[in-house]
């Protein structure tokens, strides 16, 4: 599968997610590099190989409940609540195209996977101290996830945790740890916190976002589709990357690494 085919497959997944979200009035937004792509190119960043989406906790929980029953037959929602702990290298959600097989690189591990769209959940955060506590907790839980899936975090304290904490547990114990962490971050659901964060992200992002960015959404062109984006997306970009403007041409050595190995090596 070359890069163009991969992008087309990701876009089809996003279209199906959008279809279900529109039918059931679930709000979502493009996320991360996909926001930059929509802003600069009205589609993919030319070298990007995926689409990332984000949801607030309320929308995310509804999506997890509804999508498995409303999805097109060849799309599968992968989450520890639907798939257990086997081969689920994340605590967020992923929609996969079951008709595909690709080589995925994650946490220095190469494995067979499927073309996917990741969906990150944003949970309420009252202050930075809570954010640090939540990420310490999630780092502990991810230790077992990494070991079970034979993955190694790239750098820093995440790798130290994996190297120094006990080994992997069986599925039953690991699932309990997942559920415990999920319950911990969900306790702030609906509390009207001024901030939010990606508490269940494998990236362990220390970024505090202002919750107001999820107050309103718009539809924007993305390739041959129109997908949802937070209205104040430039503020989101500033919160995430520290800037609102991005160059259209980026040196190859400064581009984000691809998640999938493609045939054309673009």
N, C-alpha and C positions, 0 to 999 in steps of 0.2 A: 504494500500500500504506500503510495507516494503522498507527499504533503498535501497536495490539492484534494486527493481522495479522502485523506484523513480529516481535513477541514470540512469537507462536504458532509461527512458522516457525523461529525460533532454538531454541525448546524442542524441536521435532521433531528438529532436527539433534542437539541434546544427547542426546536419547533414543537416537538411533541410535549415537552415540559410546558411550554408556553400555552399550548392548546388546552391542557388540563387545568393549568392555573387560571386561564381566562374563564373557563367553564365554571370553575368552583370558587372564583373570586379570591384567589390566593396571590398575594403580591410577592414579587421576586425582583432581583436586579442583576444585571451584569456585574462582574466583580473583577478586581485586579487588572491584569493586562487586557482583559476583554473590554474594560471601560476605556482604556487608552485606545484600543483598536476602533471602538465605536466613535470616539472623539476625532481621531485623525483620519481613519480610512473608511468609516461607515461599514466596518466589517473586521475581519481578522487583521492583526498585525501580520505583515506578509510572512514572517518566519515562525509565527506562533502555531502550535499544534493542538491547542485545546480551547474550550470555552469554559469559563468559571462563572458560577452564579452564586448569589448570596440571598439569605432570607432572615427575617427576624424570627425569634423563637416561636412566636404564635403562628406565623405562616408556615414555618418549617415543620412543626408538629402536625399541622393539618395536611401538609403535603405528604409526609411519611404515612399518614393514615389513608389518604385518598389515592395516591398515584399507583400503588401496586394493582389496584382494581380498575383503574381508568387508562392505564398506559396502553400504547399499541403493543400487539403480542410479542414483538421481537425486542422490546426494551424491558430491562430488569432493574429495579431499584435495589442497589446493594447497600446494606446497612447492617450493623451488628444485630439489630432487632429482627431482621428478616433472614439473615444468613449465618447467624452465630458468629464465632470468632475465627473460623477457618478462612484464610486468604482474604481477610478484610483489613487492609493496612491503614485504617483510619477510623476515627470516631465520628466523622461527618458522613454525608451521604453521597452516593455516586449513582448515576443512571448509565447503564451499559447497553451497547448494542450486541445482543447475543449471537448475531450472525457473523461477527468479526473475531479475528485473532491477531493480536499485535504483540510486539516485544516492548515491555514497559520497564523503564528504569526508575527505581524508587529507593531512596536511602541506600545507595550503593549496591543495590541488588537488582539483577536483571531477571525478569520472569515473564511468562506468558500471561497476557491479559486480554481485555477487550477495549475497543474504543469507548470513551466515556466522557461524561460531563460531571464535574464535581459541583456539589452544592454545600456551601459553608453556612453554618448557623451563627448568628450574632446574639449573644446573651447579654442581659443587663449587668452593669458593673457600677457599684456605687463610688469606688475610688481606686487609686492605683494599688493600695495595699491588698485589696481584695483580688485585683488582677494578678498580682504576684503569687498570692496564696493559691488561686485557681490553677495557675500554670505549674506551680510546684506539684500540686495534686495530679494534674494531667500528665506531667512528666513521669511521675511514679507509675501511673497506669500504662502509659505508652511504653515503659520499660518491658512489660510483659508482651505487649503487642509486637514490638520490634523483635524480641527474642523468638516468639512463636513463629514469626514469618521470616526469620533469619535475615533481618535487616539491621543496618548499623547507621545511626544518626551521623550526619556529616561532621559536625563540629561542636565544641564547647560543652556546656553543662549537660546537654541531652546525652552526648556520648558518655560522659562521666557517670551519669545515672545508670545507663545500660551496663557499663563495666563493673559497677560496684553494688548494685542491688541484686536480690536473689533471682534465680532463673525462672523460666516460664512455668506457669501453672497449667493444669488441664483446662479443658473448655469450660467446664462448669464454674470453676473458680475465676477464670478470666472474664466470663460473661458477667459475673457478679461485680467484678471491679469496674467493667464498662458501665453497668447500670448504676453503680454507686456514684461514679463521676458524673454521669448524665443527670442524675437526680440532684446532685450538688449544684450544678450550674443552672438547673431549671427552677430552683427555689426562688429565684428573683423574677420569674416570669410575671409580668403585669405590675411590677412595683414602681414603674415610672422612673427608672434610673436615668440620670442625665447622660450617662455614658454607656457604651456597649463595646464588646470585643469578641474576637474569634477564640473563645475559650477552649473549643474542642478541635482546634486546628493543629495539624501535625507540624506546622511551622512554628508553633509556640510564639506567635506574634505578641510583642509587648505593647502594641499600639492601642491606645484608648481612642475610640471614635465618639463623636457627639451623636447621641441617639436621634437627634432631629433630622439627620440625613435620611432616615427612613420615614419621614412624615409624608412625603409626596413622591410620586413616580410619573415618568413619562414613557412614551414609546418612541424608539429611535430606529433609524434604518441600520440593519446589520446584514450585509450581503443582500440576499433577495428576500429577507424577512424583516419584520419590525418586532424588536424585543424590548422588554422593560428595563428601565434604568432609573436609578434615583434621580429626582429632578435636580438636586444640587450636587451633581456628580463632580463638578470641579472642586467643591469643598471636600468631597470624599477623596479625590486624588491628592489634595493637599494634606489631608489627615494621614493618608497611607504612605505617600511618597515624599511629602515635604515640598511639593511643587504642583502647579496647575498646568504648566506648559511642558510639552515633550517634543523632541525633534522627530521628524519623520524618518530621517536616516540615522541609524545607529550602527557604530562599528561592530563587526561580527563578534569580536571578543567581548563585547559588552552586552550582548543579547542574552536573554534568559535561556537557560538550558532547556532543551526539548524533553518532554516526558516519554515520548514514543520514538522508537527507532524507525525511521522511514527508509523506503527503498532508494529515494533520490538523494538522501543525506543532506537536504536543504536545511 
